[in-house]
Amino acid sequence: MLDRLEQDAWPLNLVEEIHLFGSYIRGALEEGDVDVVVQHTTDERWRQDSLDAMLSGRDGYVVMRQALRGRRRGVIFQFQDRTAL
């Protein structure tokens, strides 16, 4: 994920902060997944893609989630809600 973030391609160039939480960060002996909070800005393309997705009944974060995750499984994302954790 960090390698993809360093490439600075859209939409990952919108990411400002990444925070880990949950069992992985607590050092659990058997982690089930990696929990990540993503803080990001928006641009006109993001707003349009998100609006189109929501109007079509799709998740507006699919593009960001796929860009961050790549082919990996077991990564759970939360967006723009670090303070709730």
C-alpha positions as a Markdown table, in Angstrom:
| # | Residue | x | y | z |
|---|---|---|---|---|
| 1 | Met | 0.0 | 0.0 | 0.0 |
| 2 | Leu | 2.8 | 2.4 | 0.9 |
| 3 | Asp | 4.5 | 1.8 | -2.5 |
| 4 | Arg | 1.2 | 2.6 | -4.3 |
| 5 | Leu | 0.8 | 5.8 | -2.2 |
| 6 | Glu | 4.3 | 6.9 | -3.2 |
| 7 | Gln | 3.4 | 6.7 | -6.9 |
| 8 | Asp | 1.2 | 9.7 | -6.4 |
| 9 | Ala | -1.4 | 8.6 | -8.9 |
| 10 | Trp | -5.1 | 9.5 | -8.7 |
| 11 | Pro | -7.0 | 8.9 | -6.4 |
| 12 | Leu | -4.2 | 8.0 | -4.0 |
| 13 | Asn | -2.7 | 11.5 | -4.5 |
| 14 | Leu | -5.7 | 12.7 | -2.4 |
| 15 | Val | -4.7 | 10.7 | 0.7 |
| 16 | Glu | -3.3 | 12.9 | 3.5 |
| 17 | Glu | -3.0 | 10.4 | 6.4 |
| 18 | Ile | -3.2 | 6.6 | 7.0 |
| 19 | His | -3.7 | 5.3 | 10.5 |
| 20 | Leu | -3.7 | 1.6 | 11.6 |
| 21 | Phe | -5.9 | 0.4 | 14.4 |
| 22 | Gly | -7.5 | -2.8 | 15.6 |
| 23 | Ser | -5.9 | -6.2 | 16.4 |
| 24 | Tyr | -2.9 | -5.8 | 14.1 |
| 25 | Ile | -1.7 | -2.7 | 15.7 |
| 26 | Arg | -2.4 | -4.0 | 19.2 |
| 27 | Gly | -0.1 | -6.9 | 18.4 |
| 28 | Ala | -2.6 | -9.7 | 18.6 |
| 29 | Leu | -1.2 | -13.2 | 18.3 |
| 30 | Glu | -3.6 | -14.1 | 15.5 |
| 31 | Glu | -4.6 | -11.0 | 13.5 |
| 32 | Gly | -7.7 | -11.5 | 11.3 |
| 33 | Asp | -7.2 | -8.4 | 9.1 |
| 34 | Val | -5.6 | -5.0 | 9.0 |
| 35 | Asp | -7.8 | -2.1 | 9.9 |
| 36 | Val | -7.0 | 1.2 | 8.2 |
| 37 | Val | -8.4 | 4.8 | 8.6 |
| 38 | Val | -7.8 | 7.0 | 5.5 |
| 39 | Gln | -8.0 | 10.8 | 5.7 |
| 40 | His | -8.1 | 12.4 | 2.2 |
| 41 | Thr | -9.0 | 15.5 | 0.4 |
| 42 | Thr | -11.2 | 15.7 | -2.6 |
| 43 | Asp | -11.0 | 17.2 | -6.1 |
| 44 | Glu | -13.5 | 17.8 | -8.9 |
| 45 | Arg | -12.9 | 14.3 | -10.3 |
| 46 | Trp | -13.4 | 12.7 | -6.9 |
| 47 | Arg | -16.6 | 14.6 | -6.3 |
| 48 | Gln | -18.0 | 13.6 | -9.7 |
| 49 | Asp | -17.0 | 9.9 | -9.4 |
| 50 | Ser | -18.5 | 9.8 | -5.9 |
| 51 | Leu | -21.7 | 11.5 | -6.9 |
| 52 | Asp | -22.1 | 9.2 | -10.0 |
| 53 | Ala | -21.5 | 6.1 | -7.8 |
| 54 | Met | -24.0 | 7.2 | -5.1 |
| 55 | Leu | -26.7 | 8.0 | -7.7 |
| 56 | Ser | -26.2 | 4.6 | -9.2 |
| 57 | Gly | -26.5 | 2.9 | -5.8 |
| 58 | Arg | -22.8 | 2.0 | -5.6 |
| 59 | Asp | -20.2 | 2.7 | -2.9 |
| 60 | Gly | -18.5 | 6.0 | -3.6 |
| 61 | Tyr | -15.3 | 4.7 | -2.1 |
| 62 | Val | -14.8 | 1.7 | -4.4 |
| 63 | Val | -12.1 | 3.4 | -6.5 |
| 64 | Met | -10.1 | 4.6 | -3.5 |
| 65 | Arg | -10.5 | 1.2 | -1.7 |
| 66 | Gln | -9.3 | -0.7 | -4.8 |
| 67 | Ala | -6.4 | 1.6 | -5.3 |
| 68 | Leu | -5.2 | 1.3 | -1.7 |
| 69 | Arg | -5.8 | -2.5 | -1.4 |
| 70 | Gly | -4.5 | -3.6 | -4.8 |
| 71 | Arg | -4.8 | -7.4 | -5.0 |
| 72 | Arg | -4.6 | -7.9 | -1.2 |
| 73 | Arg | -7.4 | -9.2 | 0.9 |
| 74 | Gly | -7.9 | -8.8 | 4.6 |
| 75 | Val | -7.7 | -5.0 | 4.7 |
| 76 | Ile | -10.6 | -3.1 | 6.1 |
| 77 | Phe | -10.9 | 0.6 | 5.4 |
| 78 | Gln | -12.7 | 3.5 | 7.1 |
| 79 | Phe | -12.7 | 6.9 | 5.5 |
| 80 | Gln | -12.6 | 10.3 | 7.0 |
| 81 | Asp | -13.5 | 9.2 | 10.5 |
| 82 | Arg | -10.3 | 8.9 | 12.5 |
| 83 | Thr | -11.7 | 10.9 | 15.5 |
| 84 | Ala | -14.5 | 8.2 | 16.0 |
| 85 | Leu | -11.8 | 5.6 | 16.8 |
